[in-house]
Amino acid sequence: MSSHQAAQEDILSTAARWRDEGKQVALATVIATWGSSPRPVGSQLVADGDGHFEGSVSGGCIEGAVIEEARKVMGSGAPSVLEFGVSNEQAWEVGLACGGTVRVLVERVE
């Protein structure tokens, strides 16, 4: 098993544990990248309703925006797709200036 696969299993086990503890939980997954990207497709981040998170979808540069979206998804239950890229004004605001584009699926863990 690669270290990337092991990290993903850790994220999923954390998500299951937090859900079993009665917390609201959302999972963010990199579903597409173009150009330079800090994390590969399949990278994941789990967040709970208290603002705790584990994992990474960007090496830190867009995590704040992803966690904020995770809170919205936990409340609504509706999944969301975020896209960040250097031509996207929001990407500059969150620090994604690496020359690539990242698309992230955020979904509530039931």
Jmol script that loads the backbone (N, CA, C; Angstrom):
load data "model"
ATOM      1  N   MET A   1       0.851  -1.175   0.000  1.00  0.00           N
ATOM      2  CA  MET A   1       0.000   0.000   0.000  1.00  0.00           C
ATOM      3  C   MET A   1       0.898   1.240   0.000  1.00  0.00           C
ATOM      4  N   SER A   2       0.576   2.191  -0.858  1.00  0.00           N
ATOM      5  CA  SER A   2       1.366   3.425  -0.904  1.00  0.00           C
ATOM      6  C   SER A   2       1.028   4.317   0.289  1.00  0.00           C
ATOM      7  N   SER A   3       1.915   5.275   0.550  1.00  0.00           N
ATOM      8  CA  SER A   3       1.650   6.197   1.663  1.00  0.00           C
ATOM      9  C   SER A   3       0.414   7.032   1.383  1.00  0.00           C
ATOM     10  N   HIS A   4       0.142   7.339   0.089  1.00  0.00           N
ATOM     11  CA  HIS A   4      -1.062   8.099  -0.276  1.00  0.00           C
ATOM     12  C   HIS A   4      -2.317   7.282   0.071  1.00  0.00           C
ATOM     13  N   GLN A   5      -2.306   5.974  -0.253  1.00  0.00           N
ATOM     14  CA  GLN A   5      -3.452   5.117   0.061  1.00  0.00           C
ATOM     15  C   GLN A   5      -3.637   4.997   1.567  1.00  0.00           C
ATOM     16  N   ALA A   6      -2.543   4.864   2.297  1.00  0.00           N
ATOM     17  CA  ALA A   6      -2.633   4.759   3.757  1.00  0.00           C
ATOM     18  C   ALA A   6      -3.208   6.037   4.347  1.00  0.00           C
ATOM     19  N   ALA A   7      -2.782   7.180   3.828  1.00  0.00           N
ATOM     20  CA  ALA A   7      -3.298   8.455   4.326  1.00  0.00           C
ATOM     21  C   ALA A   7      -4.793   8.559   4.060  1.00  0.00           C
ATOM     22  N   GLN A   8      -5.246   8.115   2.871  1.00  0.00           N
ATOM     23  CA  GLN A   8      -6.670   8.154   2.556  1.00  0.00           C
ATOM     24  C   GLN A   8      -7.463   7.259   3.508  1.00  0.00           C
ATOM     25  N   GLU A   9      -6.936   6.072   3.812  1.00  0.00           N
ATOM     26  CA  GLU A   9      -7.632   5.189   4.749  1.00  0.00           C
ATOM     27  C   GLU A   9      -7.722   5.823   6.129  1.00  0.00           C
ATOM     28  N   ASP A  10      -6.668   6.515   6.559  1.00  0.00           N
ATOM     29  CA  ASP A  10      -6.701   7.213   7.843  1.00  0.00           C
ATOM     30  C   ASP A  10      -7.789   8.280   7.845  1.00  0.00           C
ATOM     31  N   ILE A  11      -7.908   9.034   6.759  1.00  0.00           N
ATOM     32  CA  ILE A  11      -8.928  10.081   6.656  1.00  0.00           C
ATOM     33  C   ILE A  11     -10.315   9.461   6.743  1.00  0.00           C
ATOM     34  N   LEU A  12     -10.538   8.371   6.021  1.00  0.00           N
ATOM     35  CA  LEU A  12     -11.855   7.727   6.037  1.00  0.00           C
ATOM     36  C   LEU A  12     -12.173   7.131   7.405  1.00  0.00           C
ATOM     37  N   SER A  13     -11.172   6.574   8.085  1.00  0.00           N
ATOM     38  CA  SER A  13     -11.428   6.031   9.428  1.00  0.00           C
ATOM     39  C   SER A  13     -11.713   7.156  10.414  1.00  0.00           C
ATOM     40  N   THR A  14     -11.047   8.297  10.248  1.00  0.00           N
ATOM     41  CA  THR A  14     -11.341   9.460  11.092  1.00  0.00           C
ATOM     42  C   THR A  14     -12.768   9.932  10.846  1.00  0.00           C
ATOM     43  N   ALA A  15     -13.166  10.000   9.581  1.00  0.00           N
ATOM     44  CA  ALA A  15     -14.532  10.426   9.244  1.00  0.00           C
ATOM     45  C   ALA A  15     -15.560   9.495   9.886  1.00  0.00           C
ATOM     46  N   ALA A  16     -15.328   8.194   9.793  1.00  0.00           N
ATOM     47  CA  ALA A  16     -16.255   7.215  10.387  1.00  0.00           C
ATOM     48  C   ALA A  16     -16.287   7.353  11.904  1.00  0.00           C
ATOM     49  N   ARG A  17     -15.123   7.540  12.522  1.00  0.00           N
ATOM     50  CA  ARG A  17     -15.067   7.670  13.986  1.00  0.00           C
ATOM     51  C   ARG A  17     -15.825   8.912  14.444  1.00  0.00           C
ATOM     52  N   TRP A  18     -15.571  10.045  13.781  1.00  0.00           N
ATOM     53  CA  TRP A  18     -16.260  11.278  14.162  1.00  0.00           C
ATOM     54  C   TRP A  18     -17.767  11.143  13.971  1.00  0.00           C
ATOM     55  N   ARG A  19     -18.185  10.519  12.872  1.00  0.00           N
ATOM     56  CA  ARG A  19     -19.622  10.323  12.632  1.00  0.00           C
ATOM     57  C   ARG A  19     -20.212   9.450  13.727  1.00  0.00           C
ATOM     58  N   ASP A  20     -19.490   8.360  14.088  1.00  0.00           N
ATOM     59  CA  ASP A  20     -19.972   7.457  15.129  1.00  0.00           C
ATOM     60  C   ASP A  20     -20.048   8.134  16.491  1.00  0.00           C
ATOM     61  N   GLU A  21     -19.226   9.186  16.684  1.00  0.00           N
ATOM     62  CA  GLU A  21     -19.267   9.954  17.933  1.00  0.00           C
ATOM     63  C   GLU A  21     -20.408  10.984  17.922  1.00  0.00           C
ATOM     64  N   GLY A  22     -21.188  11.006  16.849  1.00  0.00           N
ATOM     65  CA  GLY A  22     -22.331  11.904  16.773  1.00  0.00           C
ATOM     66  C   GLY A  22     -22.019  13.279  16.214  1.00  0.00           C
ATOM     67  N   LYS A  23     -20.836  13.462  15.668  1.00  0.00           N
ATOM     68  CA  LYS A  23     -20.467  14.764  15.107  1.00  0.00           C
ATOM     69  C   LYS A  23     -20.977  14.904  13.679  1.00  0.00           C
ATOM     70  N   GLN A  24     -21.180  16.147  13.264  1.00  0.00           N
ATOM     71  CA  GLN A  24     -21.418  16.424  11.863  1.00  0.00           C
ATOM     72  C   GLN A  24     -20.073  16.312  11.162  1.00  0.00           C
ATOM     73  N   VAL A  25     -20.055  15.683   9.990  1.00  0.00           N
ATOM     74  CA  VAL A  25     -18.794  15.432   9.288  1.00  0.00           C
ATOM     75  C   VAL A  25     -18.979  15.674   7.799  1.00  0.00           C
ATOM     76  N   ALA A  26     -17.948  16.259   7.178  1.00  0.00           N
ATOM     77  CA  ALA A  26     -17.924  16.405   5.724  1.00  0.00           C
ATOM     78  C   ALA A  26     -16.570  15.936   5.210  1.00  0.00           C
ATOM     79  N   LEU A  27     -16.584  15.401   4.004  1.00  0.00           N
ATOM     80  CA  LEU A  27     -15.381  14.899   3.360  1.00  0.00           C
ATOM     81  C   LEU A  27     -15.150  15.682   2.078  1.00  0.00           C
ATOM     82  N   ALA A  28     -13.939  16.190   1.915  1.00  0.00           N
ATOM     83  CA  ALA A  28     -13.548  16.899   0.696  1.00  0.00           C
ATOM     84  C   ALA A  28     -12.542  16.033  -0.043  1.00  0.00           C
ATOM     85  N   THR A  29     -12.747  15.878  -1.353  1.00  0.00           N
ATOM     86  CA  THR A  29     -11.883  15.027  -2.175  1.00  0.00           C
ATOM     87  C   THR A  29     -11.474  15.780  -3.431  1.00  0.00           C
ATOM     88  N   VAL A  30     -10.171  15.784  -3.746  1.00  0.00           N
ATOM     89  CA  VAL A  30      -9.704  16.365  -5.008  1.00  0.00           C
ATOM     90  C   VAL A  30     -10.192  15.444  -6.123  1.00  0.00           C
ATOM     91  N   ILE A  31     -11.035  15.983  -7.032  1.00  0.00           N
ATOM     92  CA  ILE A  31     -11.586  15.156  -8.105  1.00  0.00           C
ATOM     93  C   ILE A  31     -10.964  15.457  -9.464  1.00  0.00           C
ATOM     94  N   ALA A  32     -10.252  16.577  -9.589  1.00  0.00           N
ATOM     95  CA  ALA A  32      -9.575  16.899 -10.850  1.00  0.00           C
ATOM     96  C   ALA A  32      -8.510  17.954 -10.594  1.00  0.00           C
ATOM     97  N   THR A  33      -7.442  17.885 -11.364  1.00  0.00           N
ATOM     98  CA  THR A  33      -6.392  18.910 -11.317  1.00  0.00           C
ATOM     99  C   THR A  33      -5.943  19.180 -12.749  1.00  0.00           C
ATOM    100  N   TRP A  34      -5.478  20.403 -12.969  1.00  0.00           N
ATOM    101  CA  TRP A  34      -4.896  20.783 -14.254  1.00  0.00           C
ATOM    102  C   TRP A  34      -3.641  21.581 -13.953  1.00  0.00           C
ATOM    103  N   GLY A  35      -2.586  21.342 -14.702  1.00  0.00           N
ATOM    104  CA  GLY A  35      -1.349  22.079 -14.475  1.00  0.00           C
ATOM    105  C   GLY A  35      -0.714  21.683 -13.155  1.00  0.00           C
ATOM    106  N   SER A  36      -0.042  22.620 -12.541  1.00  0.00           N
ATOM    107  CA  SER A  36       0.637  22.376 -11.271  1.00  0.00           C
ATOM    108  C   SER A  36      -0.385  22.328 -10.142  1.00  0.00           C
ATOM    109  N   SER A  37      -0.347  21.263  -9.358  1.00  0.00           N
ATOM    110  CA  SER A  37      -1.278  21.110  -8.241  1.00  0.00           C
ATOM    111  C   SER A  37      -0.531  20.546  -7.044  1.00  0.00           C
ATOM    112  N   PRO A  38      -0.769  21.114  -5.841  1.00  0.00           N
ATOM    113  CA  PRO A  38      -0.040  20.633  -4.661  1.00  0.00           C
ATOM    114  C   PRO A  38      -0.413  19.226  -4.222  1.00  0.00           C
ATOM    115  N   ARG A  39      -1.620  18.764  -4.523  1.00  0.00           N
ATOM    116  CA  ARG A  39      -2.069  17.428  -4.110  1.00  0.00           C
ATOM    117  C   ARG A  39      -2.686  16.707  -5.306  1.00  0.00           C
ATOM    118  N   PRO A  40      -2.483  15.387  -5.405  1.00  0.00           N
ATOM    119  CA  PRO A  40      -3.038  14.636  -6.532  1.00  0.00           C
ATOM    120  C   PRO A  40      -4.531  14.358  -6.383  1.00  0.00           C
ATOM    121  N   VAL A  41      -5.152  13.973  -7.500  1.00  0.00           N
ATOM    122  CA  VAL A  41      -6.543  13.523  -7.486  1.00  0.00           C
ATOM    123  C   VAL A  41      -6.666  12.402  -6.462  1.00  0.00           C
ATOM    124  N   GLY A  42      -7.739  12.436  -5.681  1.00  0.00           N
ATOM    125  CA  GLY A  42      -7.964  11.438  -4.643  1.00  0.00           C
ATOM    126  C   GLY A  42      -7.554  11.899  -3.255  1.00  0.00           C
ATOM    127  N   SER A  43      -6.781  12.979  -3.166  1.00  0.00           N
ATOM    128  CA  SER A  43      -6.398  13.508  -1.854  1.00  0.00           C
ATOM    129  C   SER A  43      -7.652  13.960  -1.109  1.00  0.00           C
ATOM    130  N   GLN A  44      -7.657  13.763   0.210  1.00  0.00           N
ATOM    131  CA  GLN A  44      -8.861  14.044   0.982  1.00  0.00           C
ATOM    132  C   GLN A  44      -8.588  14.825   2.258  1.00  0.00           C
ATOM    133  N   LEU A  45      -9.640  15.507   2.688  1.00  0.00           N
ATOM    134  CA  LEU A  45      -9.654  16.237   3.953  1.00  0.00           C
ATOM    135  C   LEU A  45     -11.002  15.944   4.595  1.00  0.00           C
ATOM    136  N   VAL A  46     -11.011  15.671   5.881  1.00  0.00           N
ATOM    137  CA  VAL A  46     -12.250  15.486   6.624  1.00  0.00           C
ATOM    138  C   VAL A  46     -12.363  16.617   7.638  1.00  0.00           C
ATOM    139  N   ALA A  47     -13.569  17.148   7.795  1.00  0.00           N
ATOM    140  CA  ALA A  47     -13.813  18.229   8.753  1.00  0.00           C
ATOM    141  C   ALA A  47     -15.044  17.886   9.571  1.00  0.00           C
ATOM    142  N   ASP A  48     -15.037  18.358  10.835  1.00  0.00           N
ATOM    143  CA  ASP A  48     -16.236  18.167  11.655  1.00  0.00           C
ATOM    144  C   ASP A  48     -16.887  19.516  11.931  1.00  0.00           C
ATOM    145  N   GLY A  49     -18.052  19.468  12.547  1.00  0.00           N
ATOM    146  CA  GLY A  49     -18.809  20.682  12.813  1.00  0.00           C
ATOM    147  C   GLY A  49     -18.178  21.615  13.820  1.00  0.00           C
ATOM    148  N   ASP A  50     -17.150  21.136  14.534  1.00  0.00           N
ATOM    149  CA  ASP A  50     -16.453  21.963  15.519  1.00  0.00           C
ATOM    150  C   ASP A  50     -15.230  22.662  14.934  1.00  0.00           C
ATOM    151  N   GLY A  51     -14.972  22.452  13.622  1.00  0.00           N
ATOM    152  CA  GLY A  51     -13.838  23.099  12.980  1.00  0.00           C
ATOM    153  C   GLY A  51     -12.555  22.293  12.981  1.00  0.00           C
ATOM    154  N   HIS A  52     -12.593  21.066  13.509  1.00  0.00           N
ATOM    155  CA  HIS A  52     -11.409  20.200  13.455  1.00  0.00           C
ATOM    156  C   HIS A  52     -11.309  19.615  12.059  1.00  0.00           C
ATOM    157  N   PHE A  53     -10.094  19.394  11.584  1.00  0.00           N
ATOM    158  CA  PHE A  53      -9.925  18.736  10.298  1.00  0.00           C
ATOM    159  C   PHE A  53      -8.637  17.940  10.267  1.00  0.00           C
ATOM    160  N   GLU A  54      -8.608  16.958   9.383  1.00  0.00           N
ATOM    161  CA  GLU A  54      -7.417  16.151   9.137  1.00  0.00           C
ATOM    162  C   GLU A  54      -7.310  15.938   7.642  1.00  0.00           C
ATOM    163  N   GLY A  55      -6.074  15.807   7.164  1.00  0.00           N
ATOM    164  CA  GLY A  55      -5.840  15.590   5.747  1.00  0.00           C
ATOM    165  C   GLY A  55      -5.570  16.899   5.034  1.00  0.00           C
ATOM    166  N   SER A  56      -5.456  16.808   3.718  1.00  0.00           N
ATOM    167  CA  SER A  56      -5.137  17.994   2.933  1.00  0.00           C
ATOM    168  C   SER A  56      -5.585  17.815   1.492  1.00  0.00           C
ATOM    169  N   VAL A  57      -6.130  18.870   0.926  1.00  0.00           N
ATOM    170  CA  VAL A  57      -6.486  18.869  -0.482  1.00  0.00           C
ATOM    171  C   VAL A  57      -5.642  19.858  -1.279  1.00  0.00           C
ATOM    172  N   SER A  58      -4.740  20.570  -0.585  1.00  0.00           N
ATOM    173  CA  SER A  58      -4.003  21.608  -1.314  1.00  0.00           C
ATOM    174  C   SER A  58      -2.641  21.951  -0.734  1.00  0.00           C
ATOM    175  N   GLY A  59      -2.187  21.272   0.260  1.00  0.00           N
ATOM    176  CA  GLY A  59      -0.945  21.700   0.887  1.00  0.00           C
ATOM    177  C   GLY A  59      -1.141  22.947   1.726  1.00  0.00           C
ATOM    178  N   GLY A  60      -2.374  23.266   2.052  1.00  0.00           N
ATOM    179  CA  GLY A  60      -2.653  24.378   2.952  1.00  0.00           C
ATOM    180  C   GLY A  60      -3.229  25.616   2.314  1.00  0.00           C
ATOM    181  N   CYS A  61      -3.068  25.786   0.995  1.00  0.00           N
ATOM    182  CA  CYS A  61      -3.417  27.082   0.413  1.00  0.00           C
ATOM    183  C   CYS A  61      -4.914  27.313   0.236  1.00  0.00           C
ATOM    184  N   ILE A  62      -5.732  26.265   0.127  1.00  0.00           N
ATOM    185  CA  ILE A  62      -7.180  26.491  -0.023  1.00  0.00           C
ATOM    186  C   ILE A  62      -7.992  25.819   1.073  1.00  0.00           C
ATOM    187  N   GLU A  63      -7.312  25.235   2.045  1.00  0.00           N
ATOM    188  CA  GLU A  63      -8.035  24.498   3.081  1.00  0.00           C
ATOM    189  C   GLU A  63      -9.090  25.335   3.813  1.00  0.00           C
ATOM    190  N   GLY A  64      -8.791  26.592   4.111  1.00  0.00           N
ATOM    191  CA  GLY A  64      -9.760  27.431   4.819  1.00  0.00           C
ATOM    192  C   GLY A  64     -11.069  27.553   4.068  1.00  0.00           C
ATOM    193  N   ALA A  65     -10.988  27.774   2.756  1.00  0.00           N
ATOM    194  CA  ALA A  65     -12.194  27.894   1.936  1.00  0.00           C
ATOM    195  C   ALA A  65     -12.930  26.555   1.853  1.00  0.00           C
ATOM    196  N   VAL A  66     -12.184  25.455   1.773  1.00  0.00           N
ATOM    197  CA  VAL A  66     -12.797  24.130   1.708  1.00  0.00           C
ATOM    198  C   VAL A  66     -13.507  23.805   3.023  1.00  0.00           C
ATOM    199  N   ILE A  67     -12.879  24.138   4.155  1.00  0.00           N
ATOM    200  CA  ILE A  67     -13.500  23.879   5.462  1.00  0.00           C
ATOM    201  C   ILE A  67     -14.758  24.721   5.634  1.00  0.00           C
ATOM    202  N   GLU A  68     -14.728  25.959   5.177  1.00  0.00           N
ATOM    203  CA  GLU A  68     -15.925  26.808   5.241  1.00  0.00           C
ATOM    204  C   GLU A  68     -17.057  26.196   4.415  1.00  0.00           C
ATOM    205  N   GLU A  69     -16.726  25.698   3.234  1.00  0.00           N
ATOM    206  CA  GLU A  69     -17.735  25.039   2.399  1.00  0.00           C
ATOM    207  C   GLU A  69     -18.233  23.762   3.067  1.00  0.00           C
ATOM    208  N   ALA A  70     -17.339  23.039   3.740  1.00  0.00           N
ATOM    209  CA  ALA A  70     -17.734  21.815   4.440  1.00  0.00           C
ATOM    210  C   ALA A  70     -18.792  22.118   5.498  1.00  0.00           C
ATOM    211  N   ARG A  71     -18.643  23.235   6.195  1.00  0.00           N
ATOM    212  CA  ARG A  71     -19.650  23.621   7.195  1.00  0.00           C
ATOM    213  C   ARG A  71     -21.013  23.840   6.541  1.00  0.00           C
ATOM    214  N   LYS A  72     -21.022  24.484   5.383  1.00  0.00           N
ATOM    215  CA  LYS A  72     -22.286  24.704   4.664  1.00  0.00           C
ATOM    216  C   LYS A  72     -22.897  23.378   4.230  1.00  0.00           C
ATOM    217  N   VAL A  73     -22.057  22.474   3.715  1.00  0.00           N
ATOM    218  CA  VAL A  73     -22.524  21.175   3.240  1.00  0.00           C
ATOM    219  C   VAL A  73     -23.062  20.341   4.405  1.00  0.00           C
ATOM    220  N   MET A  74     -22.412  20.415   5.576  1.00  0.00           N
ATOM    221  CA  MET A  74     -22.908  19.690   6.749  1.00  0.00           C
ATOM    222  C   MET A  74     -24.316  20.158   7.096  1.00  0.00           C
ATOM    223  N   GLY A  75     -24.552  21.468   6.974  1.00  0.00           N
ATOM    224  CA  GLY A  75     -25.862  22.012   7.309  1.00  0.00           C
ATOM    225  C   GLY A  75     -26.931  21.683   6.294  1.00  0.00           C
ATOM    226  N   SER A  76     -26.597  21.794   5.011  1.00  0.00           N
ATOM    227  CA  SER A  76     -27.601  21.615   3.958  1.00  0.00           C
ATOM    228  C   SER A  76     -27.756  20.171   3.508  1.00  0.00           C
ATOM    229  N   GLY A  77     -26.675  19.399   3.605  1.00  0.00           N
ATOM    230  CA  GLY A  77     -26.691  18.033   3.101  1.00  0.00           C
ATOM    231  C   GLY A  77     -26.436  17.947   1.608  1.00  0.00           C
ATOM    232  N   ALA A  78     -26.406  19.094   0.917  1.00  0.00           N
ATOM    233  CA  ALA A  78     -26.206  19.104  -0.526  1.00  0.00           C
ATOM    234  C   ALA A  78     -24.711  19.144  -0.843  1.00  0.00           C
ATOM    235  N   PRO A  79     -24.216  18.176  -1.645  1.00  0.00           N
ATOM    236  CA  PRO A  79     -22.801  18.207  -2.001  1.00  0.00           C
ATOM    237  C   PRO A  79     -22.466  19.433  -2.845  1.00  0.00           C
ATOM    238  N   SER A  80     -21.197  19.765  -2.885  1.00  0.00           N
ATOM    239  CA  SER A  80     -20.754  20.962  -3.579  1.00  0.00           C
ATOM    240  C   SER A  80     -19.431  20.670  -4.276  1.00  0.00           C
ATOM    241  N   VAL A  81     -19.199  21.317  -5.415  1.00  0.00           N
ATOM    242  CA  VAL A  81     -17.910  21.220  -6.099  1.00  0.00           C
ATOM    243  C   VAL A  81     -17.296  22.612  -6.134  1.00  0.00           C
ATOM    244  N   LEU A  82     -16.080  22.713  -5.624  1.00  0.00           N
ATOM    245  CA  LEU A  82     -15.334  23.970  -5.636  1.00  0.00           C
ATOM    246  C   LEU A  82     -14.229  23.868  -6.670  1.00  0.00           C
ATOM    247  N   GLU A  83     -13.933  24.981  -7.333  1.00  0.00           N
ATOM    248  CA  GLU A  83     -12.818  25.001  -8.261  1.00  0.00           C
ATOM    249  C   GLU A  83     -11.957  26.220  -7.979  1.00  0.00           C
ATOM    250  N   PHE A  84     -10.656  25.987  -7.867  1.00  0.00           N
ATOM    251  CA  PHE A  84      -9.701  27.050  -7.605  1.00  0.00           C
ATOM    252  C   PHE A  84      -8.629  27.010  -8.679  1.00  0.00           C
ATOM    253  N   GLY A  85      -8.262  28.174  -9.196  1.00  0.00           N
ATOM    254  CA  GLY A  85      -7.189  28.245 -10.175  1.00  0.00           C
ATOM    255  C   GLY A  85      -6.605  29.637 -10.191  1.00  0.00           C
ATOM    256  N   VAL A  86      -5.454  29.802 -10.840  1.00  0.00           N
ATOM    257  CA  VAL A  86      -4.788  31.099 -10.797  1.00  0.00           C
ATOM    258  C   VAL A  86      -5.578  32.189 -11.502  1.00  0.00           C
ATOM    259  N   SER A  87      -6.484  31.822 -12.400  1.00  0.00           N
ATOM    260  CA  SER A  87      -7.296  32.844 -13.056  1.00  0.00           C
ATOM    261  C   SER A  87      -8.536  33.182 -12.232  1.00  0.00           C
ATOM    262  N   ASN A  88      -8.748  32.431 -11.174  1.00  0.00           N
ATOM    263  CA  ASN A  88      -9.899  32.600 -10.302  1.00  0.00           C
ATOM    264  C   ASN A  88      -9.510  33.566  -9.188  1.00  0.00           C
ATOM    265  N   GLU A  89     -10.219  34.683  -9.069  1.00  0.00           N
ATOM    266  CA  GLU A  89      -9.877  35.696  -8.063  1.00  0.00           C
ATOM    267  C   GLU A  89      -9.839  35.104  -6.662  1.00  0.00           C
ATOM    268  N   GLN A  90     -10.755  34.175  -6.369  1.00  0.00           N
ATOM    269  CA  GLN A  90     -10.784  33.553  -5.040  1.00  0.00           C
ATOM    270  C   GLN A  90      -9.500  32.770  -4.782  1.00  0.00           C
ATOM    271  N   ALA A  91      -8.928  32.177  -5.824  1.00  0.00           N
ATOM    272  CA  ALA A  91      -7.693  31.413  -5.637  1.00  0.00           C
ATOM    273  C   ALA A  91      -6.579  32.309  -5.121  1.00  0.00           C
ATOM    274  N   TRP A  92      -6.479  33.521  -5.650  1.00  0.00           N
ATOM    275  CA  TRP A  92      -5.462  34.446  -5.156  1.00  0.00           C
ATOM    276  C   TRP A  92      -5.735  34.820  -3.703  1.00  0.00           C
ATOM    277  N   GLU A  93      -7.008  34.992  -3.372  1.00  0.00           N
ATOM    278  CA  GLU A  93      -7.375  35.352  -1.997  1.00  0.00           C
ATOM    279  C   GLU A  93      -6.957  34.269  -1.012  1.00  0.00           C
ATOM    280  N   VAL A  94      -7.056  32.999  -1.425  1.00  0.00           N
ATOM    281  CA  VAL A  94      -6.722  31.900  -0.514  1.00  0.00           C
ATOM    282  C   VAL A  94      -5.292  31.420  -0.688  1.00  0.00           C
ATOM    283  N   GLY A  95      -4.531  32.032  -1.620  1.00  0.00           N
ATOM    284  CA  GLY A  95      -3.113  31.731  -1.735  1.00  0.00           C
ATOM    285  C   GLY A  95      -2.731  30.670  -2.746  1.00  0.00           C
ATOM    286  N   LEU A  96      -3.630  30.331  -3.684  1.00  0.00           N
ATOM    287  CA  LEU A  96      -3.314  29.329  -4.704  1.00  0.00           C
ATOM    288  C   LEU A  96      -2.717  30.040  -5.914  1.00  0.00           C
ATOM    289  N   ALA A  97      -1.424  30.181  -5.911  1.00  0.00           N
ATOM    290  CA  ALA A  97      -0.745  30.860  -7.014  1.00  0.00           C
ATOM    291  C   ALA A  97       0.275  29.934  -7.655  1.00  0.00           C
ATOM    292  N   CYS A  98       0.017  28.629  -7.606  1.00  0.00           N
ATOM    293  CA  CYS A  98       0.996  27.648  -8.065  1.00  0.00           C
ATOM    294  C   CYS A  98       0.899  27.381  -9.555  1.00  0.00           C
ATOM    295  N   GLY A  99      -0.026  28.006 -10.259  1.00  0.00           N
ATOM    296  CA  GLY A  99      -0.111  27.847 -11.692  1.00  0.00           C
ATOM    297  C   GLY A  99      -1.058  26.767 -12.147  1.00  0.00           C
ATOM    298  N   GLY A 100      -1.802  26.158 -11.251  1.00  0.00           N
ATOM    299  CA  GLY A 100      -2.710  25.077 -11.626  1.00  0.00           C
ATOM    300  C   GLY A 100      -4.133  25.366 -11.214  1.00  0.00           C
ATOM    301  N   THR A 101      -4.970  24.372 -11.450  1.00  0.00           N
ATOM    302  CA  THR A 101      -6.375  24.428 -11.072  1.00  0.00           C
ATOM    303  C   THR A 101      -6.702  23.154 -10.298  1.00  0.00           C
ATOM    304  N   VAL A 102      -7.510  23.302  -9.268  1.00  0.00           N
ATOM    305  CA  VAL A 102      -7.908  22.171  -8.428  1.00  0.00           C
ATOM    306  C   VAL A 102      -9.426  22.178  -8.315  1.00  0.00           C
ATOM    307  N   ARG A 103     -10.046  21.032  -8.525  1.00  0.00           N
ATOM    308  CA  ARG A 103     -11.495  20.885  -8.324  1.00  0.00           C
ATOM    309  C   ARG A 103     -11.700  19.927  -7.153  1.00  0.00           C
ATOM    310  N   VAL A 104     -12.534  20.343  -6.180  1.00  0.00           N
ATOM    311  CA  VAL A 104     -12.735  19.602  -4.944  1.00  0.00           C
ATOM    312  C   VAL A 104     -14.225  19.332  -4.720  1.00  0.00           C
ATOM    313  N   LEU A 105     -14.578  18.072  -4.513  1.00  0.00           N
ATOM    314  CA  LEU A 105     -15.938  17.674  -4.158  1.00  0.00           C
ATOM    315  C   LEU A 105     -16.043  17.686  -2.642  1.00  0.00           C
ATOM    316  N   VAL A 106     -17.062  18.362  -2.119  1.00  0.00           N
ATOM    317  CA  VAL A 106     -17.310  18.389  -0.676  1.00  0.00           C
ATOM    318  C   VAL A 106     -18.672  17.754  -0.430  1.00  0.00           C
ATOM    319  N   GLU A 107     -18.709  16.728   0.425  1.00  0.00           N
ATOM    320  CA  GLU A 107     -19.970  16.020   0.685  1.00  0.00           C
ATOM    321  C   GLU A 107     -20.093  15.671   2.156  1.00  0.00           C
ATOM    322  N   ARG A 108     -21.343  15.676   2.622  1.00  0.00           N
ATOM    323  CA  ARG A 108     -21.606  15.322   4.022  1.00  0.00           C
ATOM    324  C   ARG A 108     -21.456  13.803   4.184  1.00  0.00           C
ATOM    325  N   VAL A 109     -20.872  13.394   5.301  1.00  0.00           N
ATOM    326  CA  VAL A 109     -20.741  11.982   5.617  1.00  0.00           C
ATOM    327  C   VAL A 109     -21.967  11.600   6.413  1.00  0.00           C
ATOM    328  N   GLU A 110     -22.716  10.648   5.888  1.00  0.00           N
ATOM    329  CA  GLU A 110     -23.958  10.198   6.543  1.00  0.00           C
ATOM    330  C   GLU A 110     -23.687   9.060   7.480  1.00  0.00           C
TER     331      GLU A 110
END
end "model"
wireframe off; spacefill off
backbone 0.3
color backbone group
